Each structure stands twice: as structure tokens, then as C-alpha cells.
Amino acid sequence: MPLTDPFLAMIVSEGDDGRFLRAVENKPLADLPPGDVLIKTAYSSLNYKDALSATGNRGVTRRYPHTPGIDAAGTVAESTHESLKPGEAVLVTGYDLGMNTAGGYGQYIRVPAQWVIKLPATLSLRQSMALGTAGFTAGLCVHQLLAHGLVPEQGAVLVTGASGGVGSLATAILAHLGFSVTAVSGKAEKSAFLEQIGAREIISREAARDSSGRPMLKARWAGVVDTVGGEILATAIKATRPGGVITCCGLVASPDLPITVFPFILRGVMLIGIDSAECARPLRQTVWDKLAQKWCPPGLDAMTSEVGLADLDPYIDRILKGGITGRIVVAIPE
């Protein structure tokens, strides 16, 4: 396919006053890093980590100017790897994409072949980014719950941060698989959305947070998908049934975990960390294959909004303030 050089990309740069500026402008292909595969991007998505990178967070991105976008889906433009041919539809999520490697908010990315997943036949490029890192992370959480024997008959599953990207997709996937989901949200106005995607019960952050100091609470949850950390995660652990499984994948509330070991040694509760960025490729392929088939929530399109690259800027500020519900797909101009 013909290459466009230079190409359009969002570029985040640091001004003389220390403030970070975002603009969609031309960028030469020569600025892309070395890699096996050059991909013409059709869609990306907006994640919390993208917003951190786009606002100058050095814990995510060390060097600027930089193009964020930890997700990308498109077609192979050039490849030196025999398994990936020009014209094939592919997707990339995680690894270093959009962090210190130029990401999906540009018309092209260049990455190692091992980062690239061939697009499952039952997903469109847009659908793959409606899922994106958030959906993949939710899928890893569901995979661990099921792998440790959780079945719907065992009781309710708690999902924290349920109106966000990972939380909403975890809620929708679990409900689609027949689980009774209790959703935690700090936004009362999102109740209708959460019910629409399958939540059986909705509770507030306050109701999900116990500050009594008690080491154990009444056992309530058969499983937990936690996206926030802190006291809400600690409370969920203390209220999980014997043998229950908790997955942990976020820290927007706090990275601290104020808890004793009692739930683990008296109830056999399991806490499993989820790393979607460096997940081993065989597991990555397994989860994407399931997301493309029986795990794909039927209401995915209804959970997704689309914005063009040129109009993305205000959404970056909104997601940092918790103002985004569901998923934002970013359409990259052709």
C-alpha cells in the first residue's frame, strides 16, 4: 500500500514554561523507532494511561516530544517478518506502545513483530479498539476467575470502578457469561448505563468502602474484579467468600492495600495481579480469541463512543477527571 510521509500524529511536547502541549501535526516516518512491522493505523482508543502520557507524566513517558496511544488497530504496510504480510489486519495493545514507543495516535506505528496480534476474523478493526487494552485487561480478569473455578452458581461477583473502561467491559462480559454482577460506581447518574450492560445491583463507593478497621467482614462475594485499589479493594477482600478469587488491575483510588492476612489464611481467598502490558503472548492470543467469540458482550457498540483524532484533546482531560463512561474509540484519518 502507498505510504504517506510525513503522516499525521498527535504530538505532545514540553514548552519552555514546563507545560505540555498537544497538537495534531505532520511527523516523518523516519521518526518512528526501528521495528519489524510498519502498521497503517485505522483506530486507537482512549485509556487512562494515554491521558497520563499526553499530560507529561514521566512515570509513563520519559521523553518528549511523543505520540501517545497504547492501542492500535490497522493493516500491515511493511513487514520483515515472514508471518505478517502487507495488507493483513492486525492489532497491538500493551508492551511499550504509546509509553516510550510512538503510539496509536498517529497514522503509522512501527513495532516488533512479537507485539502484533492478527485480528480475529470475527472482530472488525473498530470493535478491536472498542475492546482495546481495557477489554483485554477485563478479559484477563475473567480468565483468571474462570481458571480458578468460579461459576455463576457460587454467587455475586463484585466489579469496582464499573463505569470506567475496564470495569464496564468486565461487567458486560461477566453478565454475558451468566454471572450476577454487583457494580461499584461513584456516579449515581450512571446507574441506567450499568443496568443496560448487565449489572444486577449497583452500590456506591461509600457502601463499598469499610473503614471500621475490622480484619474480616461478612462473606458476600464469590469473586471480585477490582480496578481501583486502596480501601475499596481491601474491603472487597475482607468480604470475599471462602475460596473466592479477586483480580487486581488498577490503582486510581490508591496503590496502598490496608489489610491483614486473615482473609487469605482463614478463608483461603486468592488475590491475583493482572499485568496486561507484558502478558505472555500465548495467553494474550488465548484471551483475544475468547474476546472475539463467546466473551464479546452483545452491547459493545452501545458502550462505545467514537471521536476523531483532531477532536480528541478535550477527552484526554475528561478521562483524568473521571468524566468518561464506557469506551472511546479514536478514528485515525486515512
Secondary structure, DSSP 4 states (H G I P E B T S, - for coil): ----SSEEEEEEEE-TTS-EEEEEEEE-GGGSPP-SEEEEEEEEE--HHHHHHHTT-TTT--SSSB---SEEEEEEEEESSTT--TT-EEEEESTTBTTTB--SSBSEEEE-GGG-EEPPTT--HHHHHHHHHHHHHHHHHHHHHHHTT--GGG--EEESSTTSHHHHHHHHHHHHTT--EEEE-S-GGGHHHHHHTT-SEEE-TTTT---S--S-----EEEEEESSBHHHHHHHHHTEEEEEEEEE---SSBS-----SHHHHHS--EEEE--SSS--HHHHHHHHHHHTTTTS-TTTGGGEEEEEGGG-HHHHHHHHTT---SEEEEEPP-
